[in-house]
Amino acid sequence: MAPVPYRVRSRVVESPDSATLCLEPVSEALRRPEPGEFMMLYAFGVGEAAISISGDPSVTDGSITHTIRAVGAVSRALHDAAPGSIVGVRGPFGTTWGLDEAAGRDLVMVAGGVGLCPLRPAVLGALAQRSRYRRLTLIVGARSRADFVFAAQLEKWAQDPDIELHVTVDVPVQGWRGEVGLVTEPLRRLALDPEHTTAFLCGPEPMLRFGAEALLAKGVAAQDIRVSLERNMQCGVGWCGHCQLGPLLLCRDGPVVSYDVAGPLLRVKEL
């Protein structure tokens, strides 16, 4: 699948190393991605990277939104793309969070750092159809106040009675009045109805493991815990094998995987 040209409609700086790009099709529009899926974004002359969608799933104008953290040459080039510039896009690829399967249940979403980016479409999707779900809870952690993405939206959600928001930082600064500590700490304190709870987790792998184990200890079934995993995705269709995790090819079988499948693999060192 060749990259389709998209134009950068807007660029918003989210944190010192992250920016959100809204991309609009130059001519052909790809299928609208669903929460949890990812696209392959191509910076011409530099390379290609797998980036999860971070936009509102209800948008139907053909645009797609990605939040990109600058960590290497490709992500830096994409992060720095100015409005009007052209980016190549392939996709969408991968598995979804499974919002339909969570209908009628309590939904707990846990994000560490930029893990909020792939989770944001699920949060927006659940809020847009609030009556389909019972209790909605979002727990967000970051290293410091400056590292939060979508800070303005977090402030809005904090005032929204339709969702219960917990925000925590690892390193407090002067003026911070919120919680301090790992993102798993408010999760451990959270009162749950385990038989009727579905959980979505996205963040660094240690956070995924500790967060999932905290949920398991509360009685949530492993198959009701879904984690978004990262590996070196290159082809997007399961051909090259760079994103292999045990029997899984994460560009095809992930990135969202239920913990009954992912848990045993994440416990294997250096897999």
SERO-4910 file (N, C-alpha, C, O; in steps of 0.05 Angstrom, whole numbers):
BEGIN
 pado doro    nc1    nc2    nc3   cac1   cac2   cac3    cc1    cc2    cc3    oc1    oc2    oc3
  Met    A     17    -24      0      0      0      0     18     25      0     34     29     18
  Ala    A     15     41    -21     31     66    -23     19     88     -5     -5     89     -2
  Pro    A     36    105      5     26    127     22      8    146      6     14    152    -18
  Val    A    -13    155     18    -31    174      6    -25    202     17    -21    204     41
  Pro    A    -23    222      0    -15    248     10    -37    262     27    -60    263     18
  Tyr    A    -29    272     50    -47    288     67    -32    314     73     -8    315     76
  Arg    A    -47    335     76    -36    361     82    -40    367    112    -61    362    123
  Val    A    -20    379    124    -22    388    152    -41    412    153    -34    433    144
  Arg    A    -64    408    165    -84    430    168    -76    448    192    -79    472    191
  Ser    A    -68    435    214    -61    450    238    -41    435    254    -38    411    252
  Arg    A    -26    450    271     -6    438    289     -9    452    316     -9    476    318
  Val    A    -12    435    337    -15    446    364      6    433    382      8    409    383
  Val    A     22    450    395     42    440    414     28    431    440     14    446    452
  Glu    A     33    406    448     20    395    471     38    395    496     29    401    518
  Ser    A     64    390    492     84    389    513    111    396    501    113    400    477
  Pro    A    132    398    517    158    405    505    167    387    482    183    396    466
  Asp    A    158    361    481    167    344    460    145    331    444    149    312    429
  Ser    A    120    341    447     97    329    433     80    350    419     77    373    430
  Ala    A     70    343    396     53    361    381     31    345    367     35    322    360
  Thr    A      8    358    364    -15    345    351    -19    357    323    -21    381    320
  Leu    A    -20    339    303    -24    347    276    -52    338    267    -59    315    271
  Cys    A    -67    356    255    -92    349    241    -85    349    212    -76    368    200
  Leu    A    -90    325    199    -83    321    171   -108    319    155   -127    305    163
  Glu    A   -109    332    132   -132    330    114   -123    319     87   -100    325     78
  Pro    A   -140    303     74   -131    290     49   -127    311     27   -143    330     24
  Val    A   -107    307     11   -102    324    -12   -123    318    -34   -134    336    -46
  Ser    A   -129    292    -37   -150    284    -56   -165    260    -45   -187    262    -36
  Glu    A   -151    236    -45   -164    212    -35   -163    211     -5   -142    217      7
  Ala    A   -186    204      7   -187    201     36   -187    171     43   -202    156     32
  Leu    A   -171    163     62   -170    136     72   -194    130     90   -208    149     99
  Arg    A   -199    105     96   -221     98    114   -217    112    141   -194    114    151
  Arg    A   -238    121    153   -237    134    179   -227    113    200   -240     92    203
  Pro    A   -206    119    214   -196    100    234   -214     99    259   -228    118    265
  Glu    A   -214     76    272   -229     73    297   -210     75    321   -186     71    318
  Pro    A   -221     81    345   -204     83    369   -187     58    373   -197     36    375
  Gly    A   -161     63    376   -142     41    380   -125     35    356   -103     25    359
  Glu    A   -135     41    332   -120     35    308    -98     55    304    -97     76    318
  Phe    A    -80     49    285    -58     67    280    -54     71    250    -65     55    234
  Met    A    -40     91    242    -32     97    215     -2     96    212     12    100    232
  Met    A      8     91    188     36     94    182     39    122    169     28    127    148
  Leu    A     54    139    182     59    166    173     87    168    161    106    159    173
  Tyr    A     88    180    137    113    181    122    122    210    120    109    227    108
  Ala    A    146    215    131    159    241    127    177    239    103    197    225    103
  Phe    A    170    253     81    184    249     56    214    256     59    221    277     70
  Gly    A    230    237     50    259    240     51    271    232     77    296    233     80
  Val    A    255    224     96    265    216    123    257    187    130    274    171    136
  Gly    A    231    181    129    223    154    135    194    153    145    179    173    143
  Glu    A    187    129    155    159    124    162    157    114    191    176    101    200
  Ala    A    136    120    205    132    112    232    103    106    237     85    118    225
  Ala    A     98     86    255     71     80    263     62     99    285     75    101    306
  Ile    A     39    112    281     29    131    300     -1    126    305    -16    125    285
  Ser    A     -9    122    329    -37    118    336    -53    143    331    -43    165    332
  Ile    A    -79    140    325    -96    163    322   -101    174    350   -102    160    370
  Ser    A   -106    201    351   -111    213    377   -135    232    375   -142    246    394
  Gly    A   -149    232    352   -171    251    348   -198    241    356   -201    218    365
  Asp    A   -218    258    352   -246    252    358   -257    233    337   -257    240    313
  Pro    A   -266    209    345   -276    190    325   -302    198    312   -310    186    292
  Ser    A   -315    219    322   -340    228    310   -336    247    286   -355    253    272
  Val    A   -311    256    282   -305    274    259   -308    259    233   -297    237    230
  Thr    A   -323    270    214   -329    256    189   -320    272    164   -330    266    142
  Asp    A   -302    292    168   -294    308    145   -270    297    130   -259    310    112
  Gly    A   -262    272    137   -239    260    124   -212    265    137   -192    253    129
  Ser    A   -212    284    156   -186    290    169   -180    269    190   -197    255    200
  Ile    A   -154    267    196   -145    249    218   -126    265    236   -113    283    227
  Thr    A   -125    257    261   -109    271    280    -90    253    294    -97    231    303
  His    A    -65    261    296    -44    246    309    -28    264    328    -22    287    322
  Thr    A    -21    253    351     -3    267    369     23    253    369     25    229    375
  Ile    A     45    267    364     71    255    358     91    266    378     95    290    382
  Arg    A    105    247    391    127    253    409    153    251    393    158    230    381
  Ala    A    170    271    394    195    271    379    216    256    394    226    265    415
  Val    A    222    231    385    242    214    398    264    205    379    284    195    388
  Gly    A    260    208    353    280    200    333    277    217    308    261    236    308
  Ala    A    292    210    287    292    227    263    265    228    250    256    250    242
  Val    A    251    206    247    225    206    234    204    220    250    190    238    240
  Ser    A    202    213    276    182    226    293    188    256    296    170    272    298
  Arg    A    214    264    296    221    292    298    211    307    273    200    329    274
  Ala    A    216    294    249    207    307    224    177    310    223    166    331    215
  Leu    A    162    290    233    133    291    233    124    312    254    106    328    249
  His    A    136    311    278    130    330    299    133    359    290    117    376    298
  Asp    A    153    364    274    159    391    265    144    399    240    147    422    231
  Ala    A    128    382    228    115    388    203     97    413    206     81    414    225
  Ala    A    100    432    189     86    458    191     59    456    176     57    440    157
  Pro    A     40    472    184     15    473    168     20    479    139     36    496    132
  Gly    A      7    464    122     11    466     93     29    446     81     29    441     57
  Ser    A     46    433     98     65    413     88     50    387     83     28    382     93
  Ile    A     63    369     68     51    344     60     63    320     75     88    319     77
  Val    A     46    302     84     55    278     98     42    254     84     19    256     76
  Gly    A     57    233     80     46    208     69     32    192     90     42    190    113
  Val    A      9    180     83     -6    165    103    -15    138     91    -24    136     69
  Arg    A    -11    116    107    -22     90    101    -39     80    124    -33     87    147
  Gly    A    -59     64    118    -75     53    139   -105     57    135   -113     63    113
  Pro    A   -120     54    156   -112     48    184   -106     18    187   -115      1    172
  Phe    A    -90     12    208    -81    -15    214    -88    -22    243    -93     -5    260
  Gly    A    -87    -48    248    -88    -57    276   -115    -62    287   -136    -61    273
  Thr    A   -116    -67    313   -140    -74    328   -151    -49    343   -136    -30    347
  Thr    A   -176    -50    350   -189    -28    364   -190    -33    394   -185    -55    404
  Trp    A   -198    -12    409   -202    -16    438   -226    -33    444   -227    -46    465
  Gly    A   -246    -34    426   -269    -51    431   -290    -37    448   -300    -48    467
  Leu    A   -297    -12    441   -317      3    456   -344    -11    455   -359    -10    475
  Asp    A   -351    -24    433   -377    -37    431   -379    -60    451   -400    -64    463
  Glu    A   -357    -75    454   -357    -97    473   -359    -88    502   -368   -104    520
  Ala    A   -351    -63    507   -352    -53    535   -379    -40    541   -383    -32    564
  Ala    A   -397    -39    522   -423    -27    527   -438    -41    550   -437    -66    552
  Gly    A   -451    -26    567   -466    -37    590   -449    -43    614   -459    -55    633
  Arg    A   -423    -36    613   -404    -42    634   -391    -17    645   -393      4    632
  Asp    A   -378    -19    668   -361      3    677   -335      3    660   -325    -19    654
  Leu    A   -326     26    653   -302     28    636   -281     45    651   -286     68    658
  Val    A   -258     32    656   -236     45    669   -213     48    649   -204     28    637
  Met    A   -204     72    644   -182     77    625   -158     89    640   -161    109    655
  Val    A   -135     78    636   -111     86    650    -89     93    630    -82     77    613
  Ala    A    -79    118    632    -59    128    613    -34    137    628    -36    152    647
  Gly    A    -11    129    618     14    138    629     29    155    608     34    145    586
  Gly    A     35    180    614     49    198    595     33    202    569     10    208    570
  Val    A     47    198    547     34    201    521     15    178    514      3    177    493
  Gly    A     13    159    533     -7    138    530    -36    149    528    -54    135    520
  Leu    A    -39    174    537    -66    186    534    -73    190    505    -97    191    498
  Cys    A    -53    193    487    -59    199    459    -75    176    446    -96    182    434
  Pro    A    -67    151    447    -84    130    436   -110    125    451   -129    115    439
  Leu    A   -111    133    476   -135    129    492   -155    151    488   -179    147    492
  Arg    A   -146    174    479   -165    197    477   -189    191    459   -211    199    466
  Pro    A   -185    179    435   -209    172    419   -229    155    434   -253    157    429
  Ala    A   -219    136    450   -238    119    466   -253    135    486   -277    131    490
  Val    A   -239    154    500   -252    171    519   -274    188    506   -296    189    515
  Leu    A   -266    201    483   -286    217    469   -309    201    458   -332    210    459
  Gly    A   -303    177    448   -324    160    438   -343    151    460   -368    150    455
  Ala    A   -333    144    483   -350    136    506   -367    159    516   -390    156    522
  Leu    A   -355    183    517   -370    207    526   -392    214    507   -413    223    514
  Ala    A   -387    210    480   -406    217    460   -431    199    461   -452    206    453
  Gln    A   -427    174    472   -448    155    474   -450    147    504   -451    123    510
  Arg    A   -452    167    521   -449    162    550   -470    142    560   -464    127    579
  Ser    A   -494    142    549   -515    124    560   -509     94    555   -522     77    567
  Arg    A   -489     88    538   -483     60    532   -466     48    555   -463     23    556
  Tyr    A   -455     64    572   -436     54    592   -446     61    620   -462     80    624
  Arg    A   -437     46    639   -443     52    667   -424     74    677   -424     96    666
  Arg    A   -407     68    695   -388     87    706   -364     90    687   -353     70    677
  Leu    A   -355    115    682   -332    121    666   -310    132    684   -315    152    698
  Thr    A   -286    120    683   -264    130    700   -239    133    683   -233    115    667
  Leu    A   -226    155    685   -201    160    671   -179    167    691   -183    186    707
  Ile    A   -157    152    690   -134    158    707   -110    165    689   -103    149    672
  Val    A    -99    189    694    -77    198    677    -53    206    694    -56    220    714
  Gly    A    -30    196    686     -5    203    700     16    213    681     16    206    658
  Ala    A     33    231    691     55    241    675     78    246    694     75    248    718
  Arg    A    102    249    682    126    254    698    123    280    714    129    282    738
  Ser    A    114    301    700    111    327    713     87    342    700     76    332    680
  Arg    A     80    364    711     57    379    701     62    387    672     43    387    656
  Ala    A     86    393    665     92    402    637     90    380    617     88    385    593
  Asp    A     90    355    626     89    332    608     61    322    601     59    304    584
  Phe    A     41    334    612     14    326    605      7    335    576     13    357    568
  Val    A     -5    317    561    -16    324    535    -46    329    538    -58    319    556
  Phe    A    -57    346    521    -85    354    522    -93    366    549   -114    359    561
  Ala    A    -76    383    559    -80    394    586   -106    409    588   -120    407    608
  Ala    A   -114    424    568   -139    439    569   -163    420    570   -182    426    583
  Gln    A   -161    398    555   -183    379    555   -184    364    582   -206    358    591
  Leu    A   -162    359    594   -162    347    621   -176    365    641   -192    356    658
  Glu    A   -171    391    639   -185    410    657   -215    409    652   -231    411    671
  Lys    A   -223    407    627   -252    405    620   -264    380    631   -286    380    643
  Trp    A   -250    357    628   -260    332    638   -262    332    668   -279    318    680
  Ala    A   -244    346    681   -245    347    710   -271    359    721   -279    354    743
  Gln    A   -284    376    704   -309    388    712   -334    374    700   -356    382    705
  Asp    A   -329    352    686   -351    338    672   -362    316    690   -348    298    698
  Pro    A   -388    318    698   -399    298    716   -402    270    703   -407    251    717
  Asp    A   -399    269    676   -402    243    663   -377    226    664   -378    202    656
  Ile    A   -355    236    675   -330    220    677   -316    227    703   -315    250    711
  Glu    A   -304    207    715   -289    210    740   -259    211    732   -249    191    721
  Leu    A   -246    233    737   -219    237    728   -200    238    752   -205    251    772
  His    A   -178    223    750   -156    223    770   -131    230    755   -124    218    735
  Val    A   -116    251    765    -92    260    752    -69    259    772    -73    268    795
  Thr    A    -46    249    764    -24    247    783      2    253    768      5    248    744
  Val    A     22    263    783     49    268    772     70    254    789     66    249    813
  Asp    A     92    246    776    114    234    790    130    255    806    139    250    828
  Val    A    134    279    793    150    300    805    133    325    808    126    337    788
  Pro    A    127    333    833    110    357    836    126    382    833    151    382    837
  Val    A    113    403    825    126    430    823    109    449    840     87    443    848
  Gln    A    120    472    845    106    492    861     79    499    848     78    504    824
  Gly    A     58    498    863     32    504    853     15    480    846     -9    483    841
  Trp    A     28    457    845     13    432    838     -4    424    862      7    420    884
  Arg    A    -30    421    858    -48    413    880    -60    385    876    -76    377    893
  Gly    A    -52    372    855    -62    345    850    -47    323    864    -30    329    882
  Glu    A    -52    299    856    -39    276    868    -10    274    859     -3    283    838
  Val    A      6    261    876     34    256    870     39    226    873     32    214    894
  Gly    A     51    214    852     57    186    854     52    172    827     44    185    808
  Leu    A     56    146    827     53    131    802     23    129    795      6    131    812
  Val    A     18    126    769    -10    125    760    -25    101    770    -49    101    771
  Thr    A    -10     80    779    -23     57    790    -34     61    818    -50     45    827
  Glu    A    -25     82    832    -34     86    859    -64     93    861    -78     81    877
  Pro    A    -74    112    845   -103    117    846   -118     93    836   -141     88    844
  Leu    A   -106     77    818   -120     53    808   -124     33    831   -145     20    833
  Arg    A   -103     30    847   -106     11    870   -127     20    890   -139      3    903
  Arg    A   -131     46    892   -151     55    911   -179     55    900   -199     58    915
  Leu    A   -182     52    875   -208     54    862   -226     31    869   -218      8    867
  Ala    A   -250     38    877   -270     17    883   -283      8    857   -292     24    841
  Leu    A   -283    -19    852   -292    -30    827   -314    -51    831   -316    -63    852
  Asp    A   -329    -55    810   -348    -77    808   -334    -96    788   -341    -95    764
  Pro    A   -317   -114    797   -299   -128    778   -313   -145    757   -303   -147    735
  Glu    A   -336   -156    763   -349   -173    744   -361   -157    721   -368   -168    700
  His    A   -364   -131    725   -376   -114    705   -357    -91    697   -367    -69    690
  Thr    A   -331    -96    698   -311    -75    691   -295    -84    667   -285   -106    666
  Thr    A   -292    -65    648   -273    -68    627   -252    -46    630   -259    -23    636
  Ala    A   -226    -53    625   -205    -33    629   -188    -31    604   -182    -51    591
  Phe    A   -181     -6    597   -163      0    575   -138     13    587   -140     32    603
  Leu    A   -114      3    581    -89     14    591    -70     20    569    -67      5    550
  Cys    A    -57     44    570    -37     51    550    -15     68    563    -21     87    578
  Gly    A      9     59    559     32     73    571     57     55    569     57     36    554
  Pro    A     78     62    584    102     45    584     95     17    594     77     13    610
  Glu    A    110     -3    584    104    -31    591    104    -36    621     87    -51    630
  Pro    A    123    -25    637    121    -30    665     95    -21    677     83    -34    695
  Met    A     85      2    668     59     12    677     36     -7    669     18    -12    685
  Leu    A     38    -18    645     17    -37    636     17    -61    654     -5    -71    662
  Arg    A     40    -71    660     42    -96    677     31    -90    705     14   -105    715
  Phe    A     41    -69    718     32    -63    745      3    -55    746    -12    -62    765
  Gly    A     -6    -40    726    -34    -33    725    -52    -57    721    -73    -59    734
  Ala    A    -45    -75    703    -61    -99    698    -61   -116    723    -82   -128    730
  Glu    A    -38   -119    736    -37   -136    760    -55   -124    783    -67   -139    798
  Ala    A    -56    -97    785    -73    -85    804   -102    -91    799   -118    -95    817
  Leu    A   -110    -91    773   -137    -97    766   -143   -126    770   -165   -133    780
  Leu    A   -124   -144    764   -128   -172    769   -132   -177    799   -149   -193    807
  Ala    A   -117   -163    816   -119   -167    845   -146   -158    855   -155   -167    876
  Lys    A   -160   -140    840   -186   -131    848   -208   -149    837   -232   -145    842
  Gly    A   -200   -170    821   -219   -189    811   -228   -184    782   -245   -199    772
  Val    A   -217   -165    768   -223   -160    740   -211   -183    724   -187   -189    728
  Ala    A   -226   -195    706   -216   -217    690   -195   -208    670   -198   -185    659
  Ala    A   -175   -224    665   -154   -217    646   -164   -210    619   -154   -192    605
  Gln    A   -185   -224    610   -196   -219    583   -211   -193    581   -218   -183    560
  Asp    A   -217   -181    605   -231   -155    605   -211   -132    609   -220   -109    611
  Ile    A   -186   -138    609   -165   -117    610   -151   -116    583   -141   -136    573
  Arg    A   -151    -93    571   -139    -90    544   -116    -70    545   -119    -48    556
  Val    A    -94    -78    534    -70    -61    535    -61    -55    507    -64    -71    489
  Ser    A    -50    -31    503    -39    -23    477     -9    -26    477      5    -13    493
  Leu    A      2    -43    460     30    -50    460     45    -37    437     33    -32    416
  Glu    A     70    -32    441     87    -20    420    111    -38    414    123    -50    432
  Arg    A    116    -41    389    141    -53    379    149    -37    354    136    -18    347
  Asn    A    170    -46    340    180    -32    317    163    -39    293    171    -56    277
  Met    A    140    -26    290    123    -31    267    133    -18    242    139      6    242
  Gln    A    135    -33    220    146    -22    196    127    -26    172    122     -7    157
  Cys    A    117    -50    168    100    -55    144     71    -49    149     57    -39    132
  Gly    A     61    -54    174     33    -49    180     14    -72    173     -9    -71    180
  Val    A     24    -92    160      6   -114    150     15   -142    158      5   -161    148
  Gly    A     35   -144    176     43   -170    186     62   -185    167     64   -209    170
  Trp    A     76   -171    149     94   -184    131    123   -185    140    137   -205    138
  Cys    A    133   -162    151    162   -160    156    171   -173    182    194   -181    184
  Gly    A    154   -176    202    161   -189    227    176   -172    247    183   -182    268
  His    A    180   -146    241    195   -130    260    180   -125    286    192   -120    307
  Cys    A    154   -127    286    138   -121    310    129   -147    324    110   -147    339
  Gln    A    143   -169    319    135   -194    331    139   -194    362    159   -185    372
  Leu    A    119   -204    376    120   -208    404    109   -236    409     85   -241    410
  Gly    A    128   -256    412    119   -283    414    104   -291    389    115   -288    367
  Pro    A     80   -302    392     65   -310    368     50   -287    355     38   -291    334
  Leu    A     52   -263    366     36   -240    356     53   -223    337     77   -220    341
  Leu    A     41   -213    317     51   -191    301     34   -167    307     11   -165    299
  Leu    A     46   -148    322     29   -128    335     17   -108    315     -3    -95    322
  Cys    A     28   -106    291     15    -88    271    -11   -100    262    -29    -86    252
  Arg    A    -13   -127    264    -37   -141    255    -54   -151    278    -79   -148    278
  Asp    A    -41   -163    298    -56   -175    321    -59   -154    344    -72   -160    364
  Gly    A    -47   -132    342    -48   -110    361    -54    -84    346    -63    -85    323
  Pro    A    -48    -61    358    -33    -58    383    -49    -64    408    -38    -70    429
  Val    A    -77    -64    406    -93    -70    429    -96   -100    432   -106   -113    414
  Val    A    -88   -110    455    -88   -139    460   -100   -144    488    -93   -129    506
  Ser    A   -117   -164    491   -128   -170    517   -106   -182    535    -87   -195    525
  Tyr    A   -107   -177    561    -85   -184    579    -83   -214    583    -62   -224    591
  Asp    A   -104   -230    578   -100   -259    579    -81   -269    558    -68   -290    562
  Val    A    -78   -254    536    -58   -260    515    -32   -246    520    -11   -258    519
  Ala    A    -34   -220    527    -10   -203    529      6   -209    555     30   -208    555
  Gly    A     -9   -214    577      5   -217    603     27   -237    603     49   -231    612
  Pro    A     22   -262    595     44   -282    595     68   -274    578     91   -281    584
  Leu    A     63   -259    556     85   -251    539    101   -228    552    126   -227    549
  Leu    A     88   -210    565    102   -188    578    118   -196    602    136   -182    611
  Arg    A    113   -220    613    128   -230    635    154   -244    627    171   -250    644
  Val    A    157   -248    601    182   -261    591    203   -240    586    198   -221    570
  Lys    A    225   -242    599    246   -222    597    257   -221    568    262   -242    556
  Glu    A    261   -197    558    274   -191    532    259   -204    509    271   -208    488
  Leu    A    233   -210    512    218   -220    489    210   -197    471    197   -201    451
***
